[in-house]
Amino acid sequence: MDHFRHGMGFTKASVARKAKWLSVDLLHQLNAELDRPKDPALVPNINGDPFTDSQEFPKRFVVGKAEIRGDVTRIPVIFIGNGHRRTVAARLRKTSEGWRLDDLVYEDGRTLRGTLGK
């Protein structure tokens, strides 16, 4: 919900706002990606919003049923808008601080972590 309220751009400020919900490892990877020098001649690793897997921000979302397996939970989130409908599965990991977002799995099988740092 915070992502929809504060704009869906992939920026240092948007990642900082989400920090309390992210695993330490994912937060580190996201910040490393944002700190990486950009080459204008190359397509960036992240082109659009990695949290919704889109370049056109969706209008709404529906949260699916959580699948809990030990200390890992998978929650499908369906994003709807602009003539598109896509599912991004949030992978949460139980930490000493509680459940934290640790990765995202896109419809085509790619993951956010796999996309970062390429």
Backbone bond lengths (Angstrom), bond angles and torsions (degrees), N, CA, C in turn:
res aa  C-N    CA-C-N  psi(-1)  N-CA   C-N-CA  omega(-1)  CA-C   N-CA-C  phi
1 M - - - 1.444 - - 1.530 110.34 -
2 D 1.332 117.14 -42.01 1.462 121.21 178.33 1.522 110.81 -56.08
3 H 1.308 116.13 -38.33 1.465 121.59 -178.88 1.529 110.45 -60.87
4 F 1.316 117.92 -40.71 1.459 122.02 179.98 1.531 111.36 -72.82
5 R 1.289 117.53 -34.99 1.469 121.54 -177.02 1.520 113.80 -72.45
6 H 1.327 117.08 -31.04 1.462 120.35 -171.86 1.520 113.95 -113.47
7 G 1.282 117.89 20.72 1.458 119.86 -179.14 1.518 109.80 86.04
8 M 1.292 115.28 148.04 1.456 119.61 -172.06 1.516 113.03 -108.63
9 G 1.316 117.26 19.32 1.458 119.33 177.93 1.517 111.78 -69.51
10 F 1.329 115.16 155.28 1.461 121.53 177.47 1.519 107.53 -96.42
11 T 1.328 116.00 91.05 1.461 122.67 -176.76 1.524 109.93 -132.89
12 K 1.338 115.55 166.64 1.468 120.22 175.81 1.527 110.18 -57.60
13 A 1.329 117.04 -41.66 1.467 121.00 -178.42 1.526 111.22 -64.99
14 S 1.337 117.97 -41.71 1.468 119.34 -178.75 1.529 111.08 -69.00
15 V 1.323 117.32 -36.93 1.463 120.24 177.35 1.530 110.12 -68.57
16 A 1.318 117.71 -40.55 1.475 121.18 178.84 1.527 110.79 -61.08
17 R 1.338 117.16 -38.85 1.471 120.60 178.35 1.518 111.69 -63.88
18 K 1.326 116.99 -29.95 1.459 121.58 -177.76 1.529 113.00 -91.17
19 A 1.306 118.74 -5.90 1.473 123.50 -170.97 1.528 113.16 -50.51
20 K 1.311 118.08 -40.04 1.468 119.97 -176.44 1.524 112.88 -68.30
21 W 1.333 117.16 -15.76 1.465 121.35 179.66 1.522 112.96 -102.86
22 L 1.325 117.49 -2.99 1.459 122.01 -175.48 1.514 111.46 -103.76
23 S 1.344 116.07 147.95 1.465 119.10 172.95 1.527 108.03 -66.52
24 V 1.298 116.49 155.52 1.460 121.60 179.86 1.524 109.98 -58.28
25 D 1.339 116.83 -43.75 1.471 120.51 -178.69 1.524 111.91 -63.66
26 L 1.326 117.73 -44.86 1.458 120.15 -179.93 1.526 110.30 -65.88
27 L 1.308 117.52 -42.12 1.464 120.75 178.00 1.529 110.36 -58.49
28 H 1.323 116.36 -43.96 1.464 120.56 178.74 1.538 110.63 -60.93
29 Q 1.324 117.73 -45.59 1.468 121.35 -179.79 1.528 112.02 -63.73
30 L 1.330 116.76 -42.08 1.471 120.18 179.24 1.522 110.70 -62.83
31 N 1.320 116.73 -45.44 1.470 119.72 179.64 1.528 111.66 -66.02
32 A 1.321 117.55 -37.64 1.463 120.82 177.62 1.527 110.21 -62.48
33 E 1.333 116.46 -40.28 1.467 120.31 177.95 1.528 110.59 -63.35
34 L 1.312 116.85 -44.09 1.464 120.67 -179.43 1.526 111.83 -68.42
35 D 1.320 118.17 -27.94 1.462 122.10 179.90 1.530 112.80 -83.81
36 R 1.325 117.36 -14.73 1.465 121.70 -177.49 1.536 109.37 -64.45
37 P 1.332 117.71 134.69 1.475 119.88 176.98 1.531 110.45 -59.49
38 K 1.313 115.92 139.84 1.464 121.39 -178.48 1.527 110.00 -97.29
39 D 1.313 115.73 133.17 1.458 122.02 175.39 1.520 106.95 -103.53
40 P 1.334 118.26 112.45 1.473 119.84 -177.18 1.527 113.73 -62.80
41 A 1.319 117.72 -15.21 1.467 120.81 179.53 1.526 112.03 -83.42
42 L 1.339 117.54 -10.98 1.461 121.37 -177.16 1.521 111.66 -113.82
43 V 1.326 115.25 149.70 1.458 120.29 173.41 1.531 107.03 -72.85
44 P 1.335 117.96 131.75 1.472 119.30 -178.79 1.533 112.09 -68.73
45 N 1.333 116.11 156.36 1.473 120.74 176.14 1.522 110.36 -58.94
46 I 1.315 116.24 -42.34 1.468 122.55 179.62 1.519 107.05 -108.66
47 N 1.322 116.38 113.42 1.462 122.02 -179.03 1.520 107.74 -122.36
48 G 1.316 116.31 86.51 1.456 121.40 -175.22 1.517 109.31 122.99
49 D 1.300 115.07 -153.14 1.463 121.39 -177.60 1.527 109.85 -100.05
50 P 1.332 118.29 110.79 1.461 119.59 -178.37 1.528 113.91 -70.01
51 F 1.331 117.81 -19.83 1.461 120.33 -178.34 1.528 112.48 -78.49
52 T 1.341 116.86 -26.30 1.463 120.57 176.80 1.524 111.99 -113.71
53 D 1.335 117.11 -1.67 1.465 124.20 -178.75 1.524 110.70 53.99
54 S 1.338 115.70 50.87 1.456 118.93 -178.76 1.524 111.49 -151.00
55 Q 1.324 114.74 158.01 1.454 120.66 171.79 1.526 110.39 -97.71
56 E 1.319 115.78 -25.01 1.463 121.32 174.80 1.521 106.88 -106.21
57 F 1.300 116.34 118.41 1.458 120.82 -174.39 1.532 111.12 -63.64
58 P 1.331 117.32 132.84 1.465 120.75 178.11 1.532 111.15 -68.21
59 K 1.312 114.91 161.97 1.470 121.31 -178.85 1.523 112.50 -91.08
60 R 1.340 116.25 -28.34 1.455 119.61 -178.50 1.521 109.48 -155.59
61 F 1.332 114.75 172.75 1.458 119.88 179.07 1.519 110.20 -146.23
62 V 1.328 115.32 156.96 1.458 123.14 177.50 1.525 106.72 -130.02
63 V 1.322 116.55 129.31 1.463 121.53 -179.54 1.525 108.56 -92.90
64 G 1.324 115.40 128.15 1.455 121.35 -179.97 1.528 112.38 -86.63
65 K 1.316 115.08 -171.79 1.465 122.11 -177.71 1.533 110.61 -79.04
66 A 1.310 115.31 131.92 1.466 121.45 179.52 1.519 110.88 -73.45
67 E 1.332 115.46 140.99 1.455 122.71 173.59 1.528 106.60 -112.86
68 I 1.315 116.70 111.07 1.467 120.78 -176.66 1.520 109.57 -102.27
69 R 1.325 115.58 127.14 1.471 121.96 176.63 1.522 107.59 -133.97
70 G 1.315 115.47 95.63 1.470 119.82 -179.24 1.507 111.72 64.90
71 D 1.327 116.03 -121.92 1.463 119.45 -177.58 1.525 112.49 -97.29
72 V 1.349 117.04 16.51 1.463 121.63 177.93 1.524 108.95 -126.35
73 T 1.315 115.96 133.86 1.461 122.21 177.34 1.517 108.86 -124.84
74 R 1.305 115.81 139.47 1.470 121.72 176.81 1.522 107.37 -117.03
75 I 1.325 116.07 126.31 1.461 120.98 -179.07 1.524 109.03 -127.51
76 P 1.335 117.98 113.96 1.463 119.08 177.19 1.528 110.51 -74.78
77 V 1.320 115.45 137.40 1.461 122.00 176.12 1.523 106.77 -125.09
78 I 1.316 116.05 122.64 1.461 121.77 -179.19 1.522 107.97 -98.14
79 F 1.342 115.66 121.99 1.459 122.19 178.48 1.518 108.71 -102.47
80 I 1.342 115.63 132.45 1.457 121.77 -173.64 1.520 109.02 -129.65
81 G 1.327 115.84 135.15 1.460 120.11 174.68 1.507 112.56 152.53
82 N 1.323 115.87 157.40 1.457 122.88 178.71 1.527 112.24 57.25
83 G 1.326 116.29 34.84 1.447 120.91 179.19 1.524 114.36 76.15
84 H 1.321 116.74 9.95 1.459 120.95 -178.45 1.525 110.66 -121.77
85 R 1.310 113.26 154.12 1.462 121.01 174.43 1.525 105.67 -142.00
86 R 1.320 117.13 120.99 1.464 119.64 -179.60 1.512 109.56 -140.09
87 T 1.314 114.46 150.38 1.457 120.85 178.79 1.519 109.25 -110.63
88 V 1.313 114.81 131.09 1.466 122.02 173.60 1.531 105.73 -121.95
89 A 1.317 115.96 124.69 1.465 119.70 179.77 1.531 108.95 -91.74
90 A 1.313 115.40 121.78 1.464 121.06 176.05 1.523 107.76 -84.48
91 R 1.316 116.09 125.75 1.463 121.07 177.16 1.528 107.23 -104.36
92 L 1.325 115.50 113.85 1.463 121.30 179.91 1.518 109.77 -104.47
93 R 1.308 115.26 147.13 1.467 121.25 178.01 1.523 107.78 -123.84
94 K 1.333 115.71 137.29 1.457 120.74 178.34 1.523 108.39 -78.41
95 T 1.328 115.48 125.77 1.459 121.89 179.73 1.525 108.55 -121.78
96 S 1.293 116.70 177.91 1.466 119.98 177.44 1.533 111.03 -64.93
97 E 1.330 117.38 -21.24 1.474 121.39 178.23 1.520 112.28 -90.75
98 G 1.331 117.28 -6.77 1.464 121.86 -177.17 1.518 110.00 119.90
99 W 1.332 117.36 -168.37 1.462 122.12 -179.93 1.523 109.47 -74.07
100 R 1.341 116.00 132.12 1.459 121.94 -179.68 1.527 109.56 -133.27
101 L 1.338 115.92 143.58 1.453 120.94 175.22 1.528 108.22 -64.73
102 D 1.342 116.05 125.27 1.462 120.86 -176.07 1.524 112.41 -116.47
103 D 1.324 117.60 -17.41 1.461 121.02 177.62 1.524 108.48 -172.92
104 L 1.321 115.64 166.74 1.457 123.04 173.21 1.515 107.73 -126.26
105 V 1.318 116.59 139.45 1.463 121.83 178.11 1.524 107.04 -115.59
106 Y 1.333 115.48 121.39 1.459 121.47 -177.81 1.526 110.72 -88.33
107 E 1.326 115.79 165.77 1.471 121.17 -176.04 1.529 113.11 -56.67
108 D 1.312 117.18 -33.89 1.469 119.90 -177.29 1.530 112.99 -85.68
109 G 1.342 116.84 6.22 1.449 120.78 178.01 1.518 114.83 94.23
110 R 1.328 117.48 -14.23 1.466 120.05 175.40 1.514 109.00 -62.88
111 T 1.324 115.94 158.27 1.468 120.55 173.90 1.524 108.75 -123.77
112 L 1.319 115.36 157.12 1.459 119.55 176.69 1.517 109.97 -61.20
113 R 1.336 116.99 -47.68 1.473 119.90 -179.54 1.524 111.95 -59.56
114 G 1.323 116.93 -37.90 1.460 120.78 178.84 1.513 112.67 -67.38
115 T 1.326 116.90 -26.96 1.460 121.98 179.86 1.531 111.41 -80.72
116 L 1.327 116.14 -31.85 1.459 120.36 -177.06 1.526 111.45 -71.02
117 G 1.302 115.59 137.08 1.457 120.70 173.29 1.499 116.22 77.07
118 K 1.320 118.40 15.23 1.472 119.97 178.71 1.502 110.94 -74.21
